[in-house]
Amino acid sequence: MLLSPAAERSQDGLLSVLCEILENQSHRELFGLEFGSGTGQHVVRFAQEMPFVTWQPSDIKEESRNSIRAYIGATKVKTALEPVHLDASEPWEKWAGLPQSSCDIIIAINLLQYSPFSTAQGVFKGSGHILKQNGLLMTYGPYAINGTITPVCNEHLDQTLRQMNPEWGLPDIDVLRQLAFSNGMRMERMVRDAQSHDAF
Ligand SMILES: C[S@@+](CC[C@H](N)C(=O)[O-])C[C@H]1O[C@@H](n2cnc3c(N)ncnc32)[C@H](O)[C@@H]1O
């Protein structure tokens, strides 16, 4: 079981926004997909707290999928499925056999910042296909807003990410908004995380 302190810190904020978003649908059985599940800490927490959602965790790394599996085993959650290999930058037809219009909610936590723009393009394009009508895509992390990054710690994070990989870095909300629009979605809202400088 891998442990990410950042994942630990962001859990409560993520959970409260997800619960609020999905509250009025808790009488239905929902299906959720997580891209880049990483350690698996988030998905098991969501599964524990929102048993009306069946979660499909995924990651491109085998090490991550092993950790997700270990968290599911240790917590014995019944509503988190076996993690799958899914590369969000690939066309949705290659996404582990997930059918069109199959997801009520899709989440990507700290994925867009740590991957090239082609991943953001894949996430939005594919989500436009595999989300049900009125389904939701929620991305989380620090962003640029109209080309500006604040506060200074996020500027530093952006520089560090670009040093790690010139194709990584904080995506611009405005670019993501356009990406959503060109794939049949619209930006519903932005929520600031009270505990950090990140947003949902
Ligand atoms: C910074 S980590 C975030 C992990 C987790 N969501 C969290 O917040 O703790 C980014 C994760 O995305 C995965 N990833 C990177 N590129 C990806 C891609 N194209 N498709 C799916 N997952 C990807 C990485 O393997 C890694 O586990």
The ligand as an SDF file (V2000), in Angstrom:
LIG
                    3D

 27 29  0  0  0  0  0  0  0  0999 V2000
    0.1840   12.9290   -9.2050 C   0  0  0  0  0  0  0  0  0  0  0  0
   -0.4640   11.3320   -9.3260 S   0  0  0  0  0  0  0  0  0  0  0  0
   -2.0430   11.5380   -8.5430 C   0  0  0  0  0  0  0  0  0  0  0  0
   -2.5520   10.2400   -7.9960 C   0  0  0  0  0  0  0  0  0  0  0  0
   -3.8800   10.3420   -7.2310 C   0  0  0  0  0  0  0  0  0  0  0  0
   -4.9610   10.7310   -8.1000 N   0  0  0  0  0  0  0  0  0  0  0  0
   -3.7560   11.3080   -6.0810 C   0  0  0  0  0  0  0  0  0  0  0  0
   -4.2610   12.4250   -6.1490 O   0  0  0  0  0  0  0  0  0  0  0  0
   -3.1290   10.9240   -5.0970 O   0  0  0  0  0  0  0  0  0  0  0  0
   -0.9030   11.1410  -11.0250 C   0  0  0  0  0  0  0  0  0  0  0  0
   -1.3220    9.7380  -11.3550 C   0  0  0  0  0  0  0  0  0  0  0  0
   -1.7960    9.7240  -12.7030 O   0  0  0  0  0  0  0  0  0  0  0  0
   -1.2670    8.5990  -13.3730 C   0  0  0  0  0  0  0  0  0  0  0  0
   -1.2170    8.9450  -14.8040 N   0  0  0  0  0  0  0  0  0  0  0  0
   -0.3010    9.7030  -15.4430 C   0  0  0  0  0  0  0  0  0  0  0  0
   -0.5920    9.8130  -16.7430 N   0  0  0  0  0  0  0  0  0  0  0  0
   -1.7370    9.1070  -16.9420 C   0  0  0  0  0  0  0  0  0  0  0  0
   -2.5600    8.8320  -18.0770 C   0  0  0  0  0  0  0  0  0  0  0  0
   -2.2350    9.2960  -19.2860 N   0  0  0  0  0  0  0  0  0  0  0  0
   -3.6670    8.0970  -17.9070 N   0  0  0  0  0  0  0  0  0  0  0  0
   -3.9910    7.6200  -16.6790 C   0  0  0  0  0  0  0  0  0  0  0  0
   -3.2640    7.8220  -15.5660 N   0  0  0  0  0  0  0  0  0  0  0  0
   -2.1450    8.5560  -15.7010 C   0  0  0  0  0  0  0  0  0  0  0  0
    0.0820    8.3480  -12.7230 C   0  0  0  0  0  0  0  0  0  0  0  0
    0.5000    7.0140  -12.8900 O   0  0  0  0  0  0  0  0  0  0  0  0
   -0.1980    8.7050  -11.2850 C   0  0  0  0  0  0  0  0  0  0  0  0
   -0.6450    7.6100  -10.5280 O   0  0  0  0  0  0  0  0  0  0  0  0
  1  2  1  0
  2  3  1  0
  2 10  1  0
  3  4  1  0
  4  5  1  0
  5  6  1  0
  5  7  1  0
  7  8  2  0
  7  9  1  0
 10 11  1  0
 11 12  1  0
 11 26  1  0
 12 13  1  0
 13 14  1  0
 13 24  1  0
 14 15  1  0
 14 23  1  0
 15 16  2  0
 16 17  1  0
 17 18  1  0
 17 23  2  0
 18 19  1  0
 18 20  2  0
 20 21  1  0
 21 22  2  0
 22 23  1  0
 24 25  1  0
 24 26  1  0
 26 27  1  0
M  CHG  2   2   1   9  -1
M  END
$$$$
